[in-house]
């Protein structure tokens, strides 16, 4: 996959340009991510903030995580697509958790780990060669 690559929310109002491959990609099986994705898990790509550019207006939303930290999110105010999450208490770790929406073969977005497997759907099988973490790493 050649970079930069571009993506957008569902309606196209929020666009992004990703300048390089994500540092990490994981699948989260927590109940909140199951609700967010309306599926068995949500895929999150960890990206340095200076490696991505955004266009378009976004709205804010946040919730308290089990750790006590705040999970803040940005989303498109038109279609509601979640764009990314960030922990606002760690401003020195400017990592964004981008929800990939690349319509091409996204081999760079294949999960390297599965987290919150304690809330995983029983019928879903994680490949043996992929790291598993019971809760938050």
Backbone as a ProteinNet text record, in pm:
[ID]
protein_1_A
[PRIMARY]
XXXXXXXXXXXXXXXXXXXXXXXXXXXXXXXXXXXXXXXXXXXXXXXXXXXXXXXXXXXXXXXXXXXXXXXXXXXXXXXXXXXXXXXXXXXXXXXXXXXXXXXXXXXXXXXXXXXXXXXXXXXXXXXXXXXXXXXXX
[TERTIARY]
85	0	90.1	64.9	144.6	76.9	157.5	107.7	155.9	79.1	-40.5	-163.3	-259.7	-389.1	-496.4	-611.4	-720.6	-839.5	-923.5	-1045.7	-1144.4	-1262.1	-1364.7	-1469.3	-1557.4	-1675	-1770.8	-1884.3	-1978.9	-2034.1	-2061.8	-2119.1	-2013.9	-1887.1	-1779.5	-1753.6	-1826.8	-1808.1	-1675.6	-1632.5	-1502.8	-1410.3	-1296.6	-1198.3	-1066.1	-986	-853	-751.5	-628.1	-514.8	-417.1	-391.9	-299.9	-164.9	-62.5	67.4	157.2	132.1	210	129.7	183	119	94	-20.3	-47	62.3	86.5	184.5	134.3	2.3	-59.1	-203.3	-252.5	-393.3	-442.2	-555.4	-610.7	-761.6	-815.2	-959.9	-1002.3	-1099.1	-1147.1	-1284	-1293.9	-1416.8	-1498.4	-1466.8	-1543.6	-1688.4	-1776.9	-1918.8	-1942.7	-1867.7	-1884.5	-1849	-1740.6	-1701.8	-1798.2	-1858.2	-1959.9	-2079.9	-2117.4	-2228.5	-2188.8	-2067.4	-2018.3	-2016.8	-1964.6	-1947.2	-2070.1	-2166	-2281.4	-2233.9	-2123.2	-2063.5	-1996.8	-1914.7	-1849.6	-1732.9	-1672.9	-1560.9	-1545.1	-1459.2	-1427.7	-1278.3	-1239.4	-1098	-1049.8	-935.7	-877.7	-734.1	-696.8	-561.5	-497.5	-384	-314.6	-218.3	-233.6	-159.5	-106.3	19.1	73	-4.9	-39	-122.2	-60.4	73.1	136.3	143.6	89.4	91.1	-45.3	-136.3	-270.5	-321.3	-395.6	-454.3	-604.3	-682.2	-828.4	-883.9	-995.4	-1074	-1218	-1288.8	-1430.6	-1454.1	-1575.5	-1614.1	-1643.8	-1599.8	-1629.5	-1689.6	-1768	-1824.4	-1755.3	-1767.5	-1703.4	-1803.3	-1753.3	-1829.4	-1728.2	-1764.7	-1672.1	-1747.7	-1674.1	-1728.2	-1613.2	-1646.5	-1546.9	-1520.7	-1394.2	-1354.7	-1343.7	-1336.6	-1324	-1201.9	-1096.7	-973.4	-990	-1100.3	-1119.6	-1079.1	-1006.7	-968.6	-1090.8	-1078.5	-1182.7	-1148.5	-1243.3	-1229.2	-1304.4	-1228.9	-1289.5	-1294.5	-1395.9	-1412.6	-1452.8	-1418	-1461.7	-1546.9	-1654.1	-1740.8	-1798.6	-1848.2	-1909.6	-2048.4	-2078.9	-2211.2	-2322.3	-2285.3	-2386.2	-2429.6	-2334.4	-2370.4	-2348.7	-2279	-2258.8	-2142.2	-2069.4	-1954.9	-1849.9	-1805.5	-1695.3	-1568.3	-1488.4	-1365	-1244.6	-1231.2	-1121.4	-1149.9	-1068.1	-1069.2	-934	-932.1	-806	-822.5	-716.4	-719.6	-671.4	-760.4	-720.5	-628.4	-612.9	-522.5	-378.7	-355.8	-221.4	-183.3	-177.6	-150.1	-10.3	84.4	219	225.2	122.1	115	14.3	30.9	-68	-95.7	-164.4	-202.1	-351.7	-388.4	-528.7	-569.3	-690.1	-741.3	-841.8	-790.2	-867.7	-951.1	-1075.3	-1160.4	-1139.9	-1077	-1043.9	-1167.2	-1163.1	-1271.4	-1211.4	-1099	-1029.5	-1098.3	-1146.9	-1220.9	-1132.6	-1002.3	-912.1	-873.3	-786.9	-737.1	-652.6	-700.8	-637.1	-550.1	-449.2	-361.8	-293.3	-267.1	-204.4	-298.4	-424.2	-522.9	-569.2	-493	-522.6	-484.5	-574.1	-544.3	-421.7	-332.3	-213.7	-242.4	-353.5	-391.9	-542.5	-597.7	-738.7	-741	-811.8	-818.1	-960.8	-973.3	-1101	-1166.1	-1082.6	-1135.2	-1224.9	-1221.9	-1312.5	-1458.2	-1482.2	-1618.7	-1647	-1558.2	-1571.2	-1694.5	-1759.3	-1868.6	-1813.8	-1879.7	-1831.3	-1814.2	-1896.2	-1892.8	-1783.8	-1716.4	-1610.9	-1476.6	-1402.5	-1273.1	-1161.1	-1070.3	-953.5	-845	-778.5	-671.7	-564.7	-510.6	-412.1	-286.4	-247.2	-122	-134.9	-248.9	-271	-276.1	-203.8	-197.9	-337.8	-366	-493.4	-468.7	-547.7	-537.2	-676.4	-688.7	-819.1	-891	-818.6	-877.6	-793.4	-776.8	-698	-548.6	-469.5	-325.3	-255.8
-116.6	0	123.6	216.2	339	453	529.7	645.3	772	881.4	897.6	830.5	798.4	747.3	837.6	837.6	922.5	838	893.6	828	934	891.9	987.6	917.6	999	945.3	894.4	843.9	786.1	887.6	1010.8	1111	1193.5	1184.4	1257.1	1397	1440.1	1574.3	1585.6	1478.5	1475.6	1386.2	1443.1	1369.1	1367	1264.7	1261.6	1209.8	1250.7	1200.8	1140.3	1012.4	940.7	936	991.6	1007.8	884.1	796.5	672.2	562.8	442.7	324.1	342.3	292.4	300.3	230.4	282.8	223	89.5	77.6	-43.3	-49.9	-169.8	-191.9	-303.8	-280.2	-384.1	-389.7	-506	-526.9	-525	-440.9	-430.5	-497.5	-589.3	-666.4	-616.7	-497.9	-448.9	-420.5	-420.8	-398.2	-264.6	-159.4	-27.5	-32.3	-103.9	-114.3	-202.7	-301	-381.4	-293.2	-204.5	-112.1	-14.7	42.8	138.2	79	-43.2	-103.7	-179.9	-201.5	-289.4	-424.8	-472	-598	-663	-764.1	-836.8	-761	-669	-588.5	-465	-373.7	-251.9	-251.9	-213.6	-205.3	-62.9	-52.5	77.5	80.7	190.7	211.7	323.5	295.7	395.8	470.4	602.6	686.7	809	844.5	968.7	1086	1181.2	1295.1	1374.6	1379.3	1456.5	1378.5	1256.9	1173.3	1166	1254.3	1254.7	1398.1	1427	1559.4	1542.4	1632.5	1626.8	1749.3	1729.2	1838	1816.7	1926	1916.5	1934.9	1970.7	1993.4	1861.6	1851.9	1734.4	1778.8	1691.8	1716.2	1626.2	1663.2	1590.3	1505.8	1395.3	1309.7	1242.2	1213.7	1144.4	1060.5	966.2	881.7	841.9	800.7	749.6	602.5	567.5	428.4	357.6	224.4	146.2	189.5	235.7	279	410.8	480.8	613.4	723.8	687.9	785.2	825.5	935.2	978.7	929.3	867.2	829	934.9	1022.6	1130.7	1088.9	1133.7	1095.9	1216.3	1209.3	1306.8	1229.7	1293.9	1228.1	1329.6	1280.9	1367.1	1407.9	1539.5	1582.4	1554.5	1520.2	1492.8	1346.4	1254.2	1111.5	1036	1097.3	1034.7	939.1	917.6	825.8	872.7	781	809	817	920.6	937.6	888.4	934.9	887	907	838.3	852.5	904.4	971.4	1017.6	1024.7	997.4	1011.9	1152.8	1243.2	1382.7	1403.1	1302.7	1317.3	1284	1242.5	1210.1	1295.3	1428	1513.9	1495.1	1442.3	1417.7	1295.2	1209.7	1089.3	1110.3	1207.4	1244.2	1131.4	1030.1	914.9	921.4	906.6	904.4	761.2	728.1	594.7	605.4	600.8	621.5	499.6	519.9	413.7	405.7	299.5	295	287.7	361.9	355.4	357.6	293.2	288	183.3	222	126.6	34.9	29.1	-57.6	-177.1	-263.3	-376.9	-322.2	-332.1	-266.7	-361.1	-418.8	-510.5	-440.6	-310.3	-235.8	-217.9	-252.8	-236	-369.6	-474	-606	-603.6	-644.7	-638.7	-721.4	-658.6	-725.3	-783.7	-740.3	-789.9	-775	-854.5	-844.9	-813.2	-705.4	-665.1	-676.6	-672.3	-690.3	-822	-925	-1055.8	-1116.6	-1060.9	-1109	-1077.4	-985.2	-952.9	-997.2	-1078.2	-1127.2	-1217.4	-1212.8	-1304.5	-1447.3	-1538.3	-1676.8	-1745.8	-1712.2	-1781.4	-1729.9	-1616.8	-1562	-1623.2	-1673.1	-1735.4	-1643.5	-1610.5	-1530	-1624.2	-1587.3	-1674.3	-1699.3	-1820.5	-1859.7	-1773.6	-1724.1	-1650.4	-1500.8	-1455.9	-1314.5	-1295.4	-1194	-1165.1	-1136.1	-1185.2	-1161.8	-1103.2	-1000.6	-935.9	-934	-980	-992.9	-859.8	-753.5	-620.2	-518.6	-399.5	-293.4	-318.7	-315.7	-339.4	-224.4
0	0	0	-91.5	-99.9	-26.1	44.9	120.7	54.4	65	147.4	86.4	175.3	133.2	192.5	130.7	177.4	217.5	302.4	345.6	389.3	426.2	467.7	552	607.6	674.8	567.6	608.4	514.1	413.9	459.4	369.3	296.7	338.7	272.5	326.1	427.4	483.3	557.7	625.5	693	610.9	572.9	494.3	570.7	543.9	603.2	503	524.9	448.3	547.9	532.3	619.1	548.1	614.5	550.7	559	655.1	663.8	732.6	726.2	782.5	933.3	983.8	1128.3	1209.3	1330.7	1420.8	1474.3	1490.8	1547.6	1502.7	1481.8	1450.4	1541.3	1608.7	1694.5	1680.9	1717.1	1720.1	1866.3	1899.1	2036.8	2048	2143.5	2163.6	2281.9	2337.5	2452.5	2410.8	2508.5	2479.2	2410	2449	2386.5	2237.7	2203.7	2062.9	1983.8	2048.6	1980.7	1945.1	2035.2	2007.6	1897.5	1908.3	1809.2	1669.2	1658.3	1526.5	1477.5	1566.7	1540.8	1487.7	1545.3	1504.3	1625.5	1600.4	1708.8	1769.7	1693.2	1741.6	1655	1700.6	1626.9	1597.6	1477.3	1441.4	1465.8	1534.1	1565.7	1515.9	1450.5	1399.9	1480.1	1541.5	1621.5	1530.3	1527.1	1433.2	1505.7	1481.1	1536.3	1477	1561.5	1519.6	1405	1398.2	1290	1159.3	1157.5	1036.8	968.6	1010.8	951.8	942.7	836.8	816.6	797.1	858.5	850	779.9	710.9	652	693.5	722.2	757.1	905.1	938.4	1077.5	1146.9	1272.8	1353.6	1485.8	1545.5	1677.9	1778.7	1906.7	2015.7	2092.6	2146.1	2236.8	2327.4	2451.9	2540.1	2642.1	2702.3	2808	2898.8	3020.4	3113.9	3083.5	3077.1	3055.3	3190	3187.1	3309.7	3391.4	3322.9	3389.4	3464.6	3437.4	3494.6	3398.5	3292.3	3190	3108.2	3037.9	2946	2806.8	2741	2601.5	2522.3	2457.4	2378.6	2232.7	2163.1	2023.4	1940.3	1812.7	1712.5	1612.6	1568.6	1471.2	1374.4	1261.4	1160.5	1207.1	1210.1	1253.9	1152	1029.6	925.8	927	911	901.6	1032.2	1127.7	1257	1264.8	1154.2	1158.8	1258.3	1344	1436.3	1353.5	1374.7	1299.2	1378.8	1504.4	1587.2	1734.7	1816.5	1962.7	2006.1	2119.4	2176.9	2328.1	2401.9	2547.2	2579.5	2620.1	2642.9	2762.4	2848.3	2962.1	2925.6	2802.2	2756.9	2635	2651.2	2535.5	2478.1	2556	2505	2415.1	2421.2	2338	2226.9	2149	2049	1950.6	1997.4	1914.9	1888.4	1765.5	1727.2	1698.6	1732.7	1704.1	1590.4	1472	1350.7	1317.3	1282.8	1233.8	1082.1	1033	890.7	802.3	693.3	593.9	454.2	438.7	311.2	223.4	104.7	21.4	-62.1	-34.6	-110.9	-24.1	-77.2	0.6	114.6	235.8	350.5	430	369.4	441	558.7	548.3	657.6	776.5	761.7	867.7	925.9	898.4	955	1103.5	1194.4	1337.8	1377	1454.4	1508	1645.8	1706.6	1839	1855.6	1946.3	1985.4	2134	2171.6	2311.9	2365.1	2495.9	2565.1	2524.6	2515.1	2476.3	2583.9	2705.9	2811.5	2778.1	2681.8	2640.3	2496.9	2441.8	2304.5	2291.3	2176.8	2147.1	2146.1	2215.4	2227.2	2092.1	1996.2	1868.7	1775.4	1811.2	1726.6	1765	1665.6	1689.8	1641.7	1732.7	1699.3	1647.6	1538	1487.3	1594.6	1597.6	1698.6	1696.8	1580.8	1568.4	1598.2	1651	1680.3	1831.7	1879.8	2023	2077.6	2199.9	2267.1	2405.6	2440.5	2570.7	2632	2757.1	2820.6	2838.2	2873.5	2888.7	2812.6	2869.4	2805.9	2824.6	2718.9	2734.5	2807.2
[MASK]
+++++++++++++++++++++++++++++++++++++++++++++++++++++++++++++++++++++++++++++++++++++++++++++++++++++++++++++++++++++++++++++++++++++++++

